[in-house]
Structure formats: structure tokens, C-alpha cells
Amino acid sequence: MTPVEIYRAACAEGVVVTLSAAGTIKAAGEQSAVNRWRPALAEHKIEIIKLLAGHPGGPAATTRPALSNWCRNDCLSLEAIDLPGEGPVPGCLRPGPGVEQWTRLDWLRSCPRRSGGRVQR
């Protein structure tokens, strides 16, 4: 698999792959999925960092936000959704009336699950 295929497949399984402030990659989500994809992500770390940073030569990708300090890496509510024109975008599932709702991480300022479902933008 190419680095792009690895990134997309990991995201499709709910692994949120982000670029940290230190310039490394972080993988979060359901621990079994993270554990399954961690070796492939590590093997292609440099290419995936370039992908996330949107460097020339890589696929058209926007910079993904690093997980905020209020967001736990082991949170089971993290989910990447493949948005048209943007690719997999990390978001947070939060309780809603009868259904869970998804909100992009880069739109949130606090964890909606720990704040009783309230979204703070």
C-alpha cells in the first residue's frame, strides 16, 4: 500500500491521524484500530507527515488540526469522515436527541461529551 492508501484506510476504520505541534504524527481512536495501523503509519511516517502538512508532491490535502489539549487520545468519540474536496476530516461524535451528531474538531473549543453535549465553538 502507498502512504496515501494507508492513511485513507486507517481513517476509514476510524483512526484519526493528525500532525502534532512538534511535527510528528498522532493516531487516535479505538485502540484496536490504532494498534492495527500503527506499524504501517510508523513505516511511512515521513510521507504521511508530508501528506498532512500539504507539502508539494503529495496529494492535495489540507493541514489537519492537531488534537487539542482538551481532546483525549483514547476518546471513542473521535471519527474521521471523508468530506468531499477535503478528504478524511477528524471530528467528534456527541450525544444528540435520539441520534449522535458529528462536529469537526477544528470547529470545537471543548469536548462536547464532557460538557453535557453542549458544543462550544
C-alpha distance (Angstrom), angle and dihedral (degrees) to the residues before:
residue distance angle dihedral
M1 . . .
T2 3.77 . .
P3 3.83 120.0 .
V4 3.82 89.7 -105.3
E5 3.82 91.3 51.5
I6 3.81 90.5 48.0
Y7 3.82 91.4 49.9
R8 3.82 93.3 47.9
A9 3.82 93.8 44.9
A10 3.80 92.0 49.3
C11 3.82 90.4 49.1
A12 3.80 90.4 47.9
E13 3.81 88.1 58.3
G14 3.80 91.0 52.9
V15 3.80 98.9 -96.6
V16 3.80 110.0 142.5
V17 3.80 107.7 -147.4
T18 3.80 113.7 -167.8
L19 3.77 139.5 168.6
S20 3.79 111.9 -112.9
A21 3.79 124.1 -140.1
A22 3.82 87.4 -106.8
G23 3.82 90.4 58.9
T24 3.80 97.6 -107.0
I25 3.78 128.4 115.3
K26 3.79 124.2 -103.8
A27 3.78 125.2 -161.7
A28 3.80 120.1 -158.8
G29 3.76 136.8 168.8
E30 3.79 135.7 74.4
Q31 3.80 104.5 6.0
S32 3.82 95.7 -131.6
A33 3.82 91.3 54.2
V34 3.82 91.9 45.4
N35 3.81 90.5 49.7
R36 3.81 90.8 49.0
W37 3.85 93.8 52.0
R38 3.83 100.2 34.4
P39 3.86 95.6 87.8
A40 3.83 93.6 50.8
L41 3.81 91.9 44.3
A42 3.81 90.4 49.6
E43 3.81 92.4 47.6
H44 3.82 90.9 55.0
K45 3.81 96.5 32.5
I46 3.82 97.2 131.0
E47 3.80 94.2 49.6
I48 3.81 92.2 45.8
I49 3.81 91.3 49.6
K50 3.82 87.9 53.4
L51 3.80 89.7 48.5
L52 3.82 92.5 51.4
A53 3.80 92.7 44.4
G54 3.82 90.8 50.6
H55 3.81 94.3 -124.8
P56 3.81 118.6 177.1
G57 3.76 113.7 -91.5
G58 3.78 92.6 38.7
P59 3.78 126.8 94.9
A60 3.78 118.4 -77.6
A61 3.80 99.8 -80.9
T62 3.73 134.2 155.1
T63 3.78 121.1 -134.7
R64 3.76 109.5 -92.2
P65 3.78 116.9 -137.0
A66 3.77 117.0 -110.2
L67 3.78 114.0 -118.3
S68 3.79 109.3 -86.1
N69 3.78 118.8 -119.7
W70 3.83 89.7 -108.4
C71 3.81 90.7 57.0
R72 3.82 115.4 87.4
N73 3.80 116.2 -138.6
D74 3.79 91.0 -139.0
C75 3.81 94.4 50.9
L76 3.80 110.0 135.0
S77 3.81 89.7 -153.3
L78 3.81 94.3 71.5
E79 3.78 112.0 108.9
A80 3.80 133.6 165.0
I81 3.79 114.9 -141.3
D82 3.80 120.9 -164.9
L83 3.82 103.2 -123.2
P84 3.83 118.8 -165.9
G85 3.80 110.5 -99.9
E86 3.81 93.3 6.0
G87 3.77 106.3 60.1
P88 3.81 121.5 -145.3
V89 3.82 110.0 -1.9
P90 3.82 120.4 -170.5
G91 3.76 116.5 -123.4
C92 3.76 144.1 161.2
L93 3.79 127.2 -112.8
R94 3.78 111.8 -141.3
P95 3.77 132.4 -176.4
G96 3.77 115.1 -91.0
P97 3.78 135.4 173.7
G98 3.81 101.2 -64.6
V99 3.82 93.9 -27.0
E100 3.79 138.2 53.1
Q101 3.79 116.9 -112.0
W102 3.81 126.4 -147.9
T103 3.82 123.4 -138.6
R104 3.81 127.5 -178.8
L105 3.81 113.4 -105.6
D106 3.80 91.5 -132.5
W107 3.83 88.6 60.9
L108 3.80 95.2 53.4
R109 3.80 130.5 84.0
S110 3.80 97.5 -176.8
C111 3.78 140.5 19.3
P112 3.82 109.1 -83.0
R113 3.80 92.2 -156.8
R114 3.80 93.3 55.7
S115 3.80 92.2 43.5
G116 3.81 94.4 56.2
G117 3.82 95.8 -97.0
R118 3.81 94.6 -54.6
V119 3.79 114.0 138.0
Q120 3.79 116.2 -141.1
R121 3.78 113.2 -164.1
